[in-house]
């Protein structure tokens, strides 16, 4: 499931009349990116750029829908557009979600303001960790997700729990499945190819900040 379901709508701070607002976010990639997915939707029409590259070819996104029951969103693979320092710009304009038709006064068909909602999910390459505490102590796996606000990570094949899965389509069987549960970051250690489990240090290489092994100094 996309992280967009955990995000919140953002709006402009003041009425800009007919001027379309542009929302900007600047962020740094911690290391080489394996995969990055942008999920986005809006009340109105949106156009998104990452590092001055337009994302997607969809015109009038997110598309028409019945706002009584749902709001469409799009997923874009944006891996190739990410750099060390990144800028996301989202322009939002009045669209089908906002109108002044007097013959349609239903509240779910109009809005007093435009807004956008998005989530960027980034997976980094080769972050192999070893569990250093708990029932899975000694097991290794790659980090597949970082939950920053809770200081937790999800590690592939580690800390498995059984979970009841609902049927989302007619083809789904549902039932009980094993999934990775989050681990607190204090329970895992990054694995250095020379030293094994270690702690992370940092050093500057010109204007770049590099992660290094505290034991041997090699770049992680």
PALOGU-273055 format. One record per atom (N, C-alpha, C): residue in one letter; x, y, z. Coordinates in steps of 0.1 Angstrom, whole numbers, padded with zeros to 4 digits, always signed. Atoms other than C-alpha are relative to their C-alpha. Example, Ala and Ser with C-alpha at 12.3 -4.5 7.8 and 13.67 -1.06 7.14 Angstrom:
BEGIN
a+0009-0012+0000a+0123-0045+0078a+0009+0012+0000s-0009-0011+0000s+0137-0011+0071s-0008+0011+0008
***
This chain:
BEGIN
x+0008-0012+0000x+0000+0000+0000x+0009+0012+0000x-0008-0013+0001x+0013+0035-0009x+0000+0007+0013x-0001-0009-0012x+0025+0058+0019x-0009+0012-0001x+0009-0011+0001x+0001+0084+0005x-0011+0000+0009x+0011+0002-0009x-0025+0070+0028x+0004+0005+0014x-0004-0005-0013x-0004+0082+0057x+0004+0015+0000x-0003-0014+0002x+0002+0117+0043x-0012+0009+0002x+0011-0010-0003x-0019+0149+0048x+0000+0010-0012x+0001-0010+0010x-0031+0175+0023x+0007+0013+0005x-0006-0013-0003x-0011+0208+0022x-0007+0010-0009x+0007-0011+0006x-0026+0241+0012x+0008+0013+0000x-0007-0013-0001x-0015+0277+0005x-0004+0007+0013x+0002-0007-0012x-0013+0300+0035x-0010+0012-0002x+0008-0012+0003x-0033+0328+0018x-0007-0002-0013x+0007+0000+0013x-0058+0334-0010x+0008+0007-0010x-0008-0006+0011x-0039+0339-0042x-0008+0003-0012x+0009-0003+0011x-0069+0345-0063x+0002-0010-0012x-0002+0009+0011x-0062+0331-0098x+0014-0005-0002x-0014+0005+0001x-0025+0325-0092x+0001-0014+0005x-0002+0014-0004x-0016+0288-0090x+0012-0001+0009x-0011+0001-0009x+0005+0280-0060x+0010-0011-0004x-0010+0010+0002x+0038+0260-0063x+0005-0004+0014x-0005+0005-0013x+0047+0238-0033x+0014-0006-0003x-0014+0004+0002x+0085+0231-0030x+0005-0008+0012x-0007+0008-0010x+0104+0205-0010x+0014-0003-0004x-0014+0003+0002x+0142+0202-0008x+0004-0011+0009x-0004+0011-0009x+0157+0169+0005x+0013-0006-0006x-0013+0006+0004x+0190+0150+0004x-0002-0015+0000x-0001+0014+0001x+0195+0114-0007x+0011-0005+0009x-0010+0004-0010x+0214+0096+0021x+0011-0008-0007x-0010+0007+0007x+0232+0073-0003x-0006-0004-0014x+0004+0004+0013x+0228+0056-0037x-0014-0006+0001x+0014+0004-0001x+0191+0051-0044x-0003-0012-0009x+0004+0012+0008x+0178+0017-0055x-0013+0002-0007x+0013-0002+0006x+0142+0027-0061x-0007+0011+0007x+0007-0011-0006x+0121+0058-0056x-0014+0001-0007x+0014+0000+0005x+0083+0060-0060x-0007+0013+0006x+0007-0011-0004x+0063+0092-0059x-0015-0003-0002x+0014+0002+0001x+0026+0089-0051x-0006+0014+0002x+0005-0014-0001x+0005+0121-0056x-0014+0001-0005x+0013-0004+0004x-0030+0135-0059x-0003+0014+0004x+0003-0014-0003x-0047+0168-0057x-0015+0003+0000x+0013-0006+0002x-0079+0188-0052x+0002+0011-0010x-0004-0009+0011x-0076+0205-0086x+0009-0008-0009x-0010+0007+0009x-0050+0197-0113x+0014+0003+0005x-0013-0002-0004x-0014+0192-0106x+0010-0003-0011x-0012+0003+0009x+0020+0192-0124x+0012+0000+0009x-0011+0002-0010x+0051+0179-0106x+0013-0001-0008x-0014+0001+0006x+0088+0184-0114x+0010-0004+0011x-0011+0004-0009x+0118+0168-0097x+0013+0004-0007x-0012-0005+0005x+0151+0186-0103x-0002+0005-0015x+0003-0007+0013x+0135+0205-0132x-0004-0010-0011x+0005+0010+0010x+0123+0172-0149x-0015-0002+0003x+0015+0003-0001x+0085+0169-0155x-0002-0015+0002x+0003+0014-0004x+0072+0137-0139x-0013-0004-0007x+0012+0005+0007x+0047+0118-0161x-0005+0008-0011x+0006-0007+0011x+0028+0127-0192x-0015+0002+0001x+0014-0001-0002x-0006+0128-0177x-0005+0015+0000x+0006-0013+0000x-0026+0159-0186x-0013+0001+0008x+0011-0002-0009x-0052+0172-0162x+0000-0011+0011x-0001+0010-0012x-0040+0148-0134x-0005+0007+0012x+0000+0015-0001x-0052+0133-0112x-0011-0007-0008x+0011+0006+0008x-0082+0128-0136x-0013+0001+0007x+0013-0002-0004x-0119+0129-0133x-0004-0012+0009x+0005+0011-0008x-0136+0108-0106x-0013+0005+0007x+0012-0003-0008x-0167+0107-0084x+0005+0004+0014x-0007-0004-0013x-0155+0128-0054x-0009-0004+0012x+0008+0005-0011x-0184+0114-0033x+0007-0012+0007x-0005+0013-0005x-0166+0081-0029x+0015-0001-0001x-0015+0003+0001x-0129+0084-0040x+0007+0012-0007x-0009-0009+0007x-0100+0105-0053x+0011-0008-0006x-0011+0007+0006x-0076+0091-0078x+0014+0005+0004x-0013-0004-0001x-0039+0092-0073x+0009-0008-0009x-0009+0006+0009x-0009+0083-0094x+0013-0004+0007x-0014+0004-0005x+0024+0064-0087x+0009+0002-0012x-0010-0002+0010x+0055+0074-0106x+0013-0006+0005x-0014+0005-0003x+0089+0056-0107x+0009+0012-0003x-0008-0012+0002x+0112+0086-0102x+0015-0002+0003x-0014+0004-0004x+0145+0067-0095x+0010+0008-0008x-0011-0005+0008x+0164+0081-0124x+0001+0015+0001x-0001-0014-0002x+0156+0117-0115x+0007+0005+0013x-0006-0004-0013x+0171+0117-0080x+0015+0002-0001x-0015-0003-0002x+0205+0132-0072x+0003+0001+0014x-0003-0001-0014x+0223+0139-0040x-0009+0010+0007x+0009-0010-0005x+0204+0171-0034x-0012+0001-0010x+0012+0000+0009x+0168+0172-0048x-0010+0010+0004x+0011-0010-0001x+0140+0197-0053x-0012-0006-0007x+0013+0004+0006x+0104+0187-0058x-0009+0013+0000x+0009-0011+0002x+0081+0214-0072x-0014-0006-0005x+0013+0004+0004x+0043+0208-0074x-0009+0012-0002x+0009-0011+0004x+0021+0233-0092x-0014-0005+0000x+0014+0004-0001x-0016+0231-0084x-0009+0011-0005x+0009-0010+0005x-0044+0248-0103x-0015-0005+0002x+0014+0004-0001x-0082+0249-0101x-0004-0009-0011x+0004+0011+0010x-0097+0219-0118x-0014-0005+0002x+0014+0006-0001x-0127+0196-0118x-0004+0000+0014x+0004+0001-0014x-0126+0194-0081x-0005+0014+0005x+0005-0013-0005x-0133+0232-0078x-0007+0007-0012x+0007-0007+0011x-0159+0250-0099x-0011+0009+0006x+0011-0010-0004x-0187+0276-0097x-0013-0002-0007x+0013+0002+0007x-0215+0259-0115x-0012+0001+0010x+0011-0003-0009x-0247+0271-0099x-0010-0012+0000x+0009+0011+0000x-0266+0240-0109x+0005-0013+0007x-0006+0011-0008x-0243+0217-0088x+0005+0006+0013x-0004-0006-0013x-0243+0228-0052x+0003-0010+0010x-0004+0010-0009x-0234+0195-0037x+0014+0002+0006x-0013-0004-0006x-0206+0199-0012x+0012-0009-0005x-0011+0008+0004x-0186+0169-0025x+0004+0003-0014x-0004-0003+0014x-0184+0184-0060x+0007+0014-0001x-0007-0013+0000x-0168+0217-0050x+0009+0002+0012x-0009-0003-0011x-0140+0230-0028x+0003+0015+0001x-0003-0014-0002x-0132+0264-0013x+0015+0003-0003x-0014-0002+0002x-0095+0258-0019x+0006-0012-0007x-0007+0011+0006x-0071+0237-0038x+0011-0005+0009x-0009+0006-0009x-0047+0213-0021x+0007-0012-0007x-0008+0011+0006x-0021+0186-0029x+0004-0010+0011x-0004+0010-0009x-0012+0153-0012x+0010-0009-0007x-0010+0008+0006x+0019+0133-0019x+0009-0007+0010x-0009+0007-0008x+0044+0108-0006x+0011-0006-0009x-0011+0005+0007x+0079+0099-0018x+0006-0012+0008x-0006+0011-0007x+0091+0064-0009x+0014-0004-0006x-0014+0002+0005x+0129+0059-0013x+0006-0013+0007x-0008+0011-0005x+0148+0026-0010x+0014+0002-0004x-0015-0002+0003x+0186+0027-0008x+0006-0013-0002x-0007+0012+0003x+0211+0002-0021x+0008-0005+0011x-0010+0008-0008x+0229-0024-0001x+0002+0005+0014x+0000-0003-0014x+0220-0013+0034x-0002-0013+0008x+0001+0013-0008x+0227-0047+0050x+0002+0002+0014x-0002-0002-0014x+0222-0048+0087x-0001-0014+0007x+0000+0012-0008x+0226-0074+0114x-0008+0003+0013x+0008-0002-0012x+0201-0078+0143x+0009-0003+0012x-0009+0002-0012x+0220-0073+0176x-0007-0002+0013x+0008+0003-0013x+0192-0078+0201x-0014-0005-0004x+0013+0006+0003x+0159-0097+0203x+0001-0014-0005x+0001+0014+0004x+0147-0130+0191x+0007-0004-0013x-0007+0003+0012x+0163-0127+0157x+0015+0005+0000x-0014-0005-0001x+0197-0117+0170x+0009-0009-0009x-0009+0007+0009x+0224-0126+0145x-0004-0001-0015x+0005+0001+0014x+0202-0126+0114x+0004+0013-0007x-0003-0011+0008x+0211-0103+0085x-0010+0002-0011x+0009-0002+0011x+0190-0087+0058x+0002+0015-0005x+0000-0014+0005x+0186-0055+0037x-0011+0008+0005x+0010-0010-0004x+0167-0025+0049x-0009+0003-0012x+0009-0003+0011x+0136-0022+0027x-0008+0013+0003x+0008-0012-0003x+0120+0007+0045x+0005+0006+0013x-0004-0007-0012x+0129+0034+0071x-0012+0008+0004x+0012-0007-0006x+0101+0047+0094x+0006+0011+0009x-0008-0010-0007x+0118+0080+0105x-0007+0005+0012x+0007-0007-0012x+0091+0094+0128x-0001-0010+0012x+0000+0009-0011x+0093+0062+0149x+0013-0007+0003x-0013+0006-0001x+0130+0054+0146x+0000-0015-0001x+0000+0014+0003x+0123+0020+0131x+0003-0003-0014x-0003+0004+0014x+0133+0000+0101x-0007-0013-0002x+0005+0013+0004x+0119-0029+0082x+0011-0007-0008x-0011+0008+0006x+0145-0056+0073x-0006-0012-0007x+0005+0012+0008x+0138-0082+0046x+0003-0013+0007x-0001+0013-0005x+0132-0116+0060x+0003-0001+0015x-0004-0001-0014x+0137-0105+0096x-0013+0005+0008x+0011-0004-0009x+0112-0102+0125x-0014-0002-0006x+0013+0003+0007x+0084-0120+0107x-0011-0003+0010x+0012+0002-0008x+0049-0120+0121x-0011-0004-0009x+0011+0005+0007x+0017-0136+0110x-0011+0011+0000x+0009-0011+0001x-0009-0111+0097x-0012-0005-0009x+0012+0003+0008x-0045-0116+0084x-0001+0010-0012x+0001-0008+0012x-0047-0103+0048x-0014+0000-0005x+0014-0001+0006x-0080-0090+0035x+0001-0001-0015x+0001+0001+0015x-0091-0097-0001x-0003+0014-0005x+0002-0013+0006x-0086-0065-0021x-0007-0001-0014x+0006+0002+0013x-0097-0080-0054x-0006-0014+0000x+0006+0013+0001x-0117-0110-0065x+0010-0011-0002x-0010+0010+0002x-0085-0127-0075x+0008-0003+0013x-0008+0002-0013x-0069-0123-0040x-0007-0012+0008x+0005+0010-0009x-0072-0153-0017x-0002+0004+0014x+0001-0004-0014x-0067-0134+0015x+0007-0011+0009x-0006+0010-0009x-0058-0155+0046x+0011+0006+0008x-0010-0004-0009x-0028-0155+0069x+0014+0000-0008x-0013-0001+0007x+0006-0143+0056x+0011+0005+0010x-0011-0005-0008x+0040-0137+0071x+0006+0013-0006x-0005-0013+0005x+0052-0101+0069x+0011+0005+0010x-0010-0006-0009x+0082-0082+0083x-0006+0011+0008x+0004-0010-0010x+0074-0062+0114x+0012+0010+0002x-0011-0010-0003x+0094-0030+0122x+0009-0003+0012x-0010+0001-0011x+0125-0031+0144x+0005+0014+0004x-0006-0012-0004x+0138-0003+0165x+0015+0001-0005x-0013-0001+0006x+0170+0011+0150x+0011-0004+0010x-0010+0004-0010x+0189+0004+0183x+0002-0015+0000x-0002+0014+0000x+0184-0033+0176x+0007-0005-0012x-0008+0005+0012x+0203-0034+0143x+0013+0008-0001x-0013-0007+0003x+0238-0025+0132x+0003-0002-0015x-0004+0001+0014x+0250-0017+0097x+0012-0010-0001x-0011+0010+0002x+0273-0044+0083x+0011+0006-0010x-0011-0004+0008x+0307-0034+0070x+0006-0013-0006x-0005+0012+0007x+0322-0058+0044x+0013-0005+0007x-0012+0004-0007x+0355-0058+0064x-0002-0004+0015x+0000+0001-0014x+0345-0055+0100x-0013-0008+0006x+0012+0006-0005x+0310-0070+0102x-0009+0011+0006x+0009-0010-0006x+0284-0052+0124x+0008+0011+0006x-0007-0011-0005x+0295-0017+0132x-0009+0012+0001x+0008-0012-0001x+0284+0018+0139x+0004+0010-0011x-0002-0009+0011x+0282+0046+0114x+0007+0013+0005x-0006-0013-0002x+0305+0076+0113x-0001+0008-0012x+0001-0008+0012x+0308+0105+0089x+0013+0008-0002x-0011-0008+0003x+0335+0124+0071x-0003+0008-0012x+0002-0009+0011x+0337+0152+0046x+0010-0003-0011x-0009+0001+0012x+0351+0147+0011x-0003+0011-0009x+0004-0012+0007x+0351+0182-0004x-0013+0005+0006x+0013-0005-0004x+0315+0193-0003x-0010-0012+0003x+0008+0012-0002x+0302+0157+0001x+0002-0006+0014x+0000+0007-0013x+0293+0140+0034x-0002-0015-0002x-0001+0015+0003x+0302+0103+0034x-0002-0007+0013x+0001+0009-0011x+0291+0075+0057x+0012-0009+0000x-0011+0009-0001x+0320+0055+0070x-0001-0009+0012x-0001+0010-0011x+0327+0025+0093x+0009+0006+0011x-0007-0006-0011x+0338+0037+0127x+0013-0008+0003x-0011+0009-0004x+0362+0007+0130x+0011+0001-0010x-0011+0000+0010x+0381+0008+0097x+0000+0012-0009x+0000-0013+0008x+0371+0041+0081x-0005-0002-0014x+0005+0002+0013x+0358+0025+0049x-0014+0006-0003x+0013-0006+0003x+0329+0042+0031x-0011-0011+0000x+0011+0010+0000x+0296+0024+0037x-0010+0003-0011
***
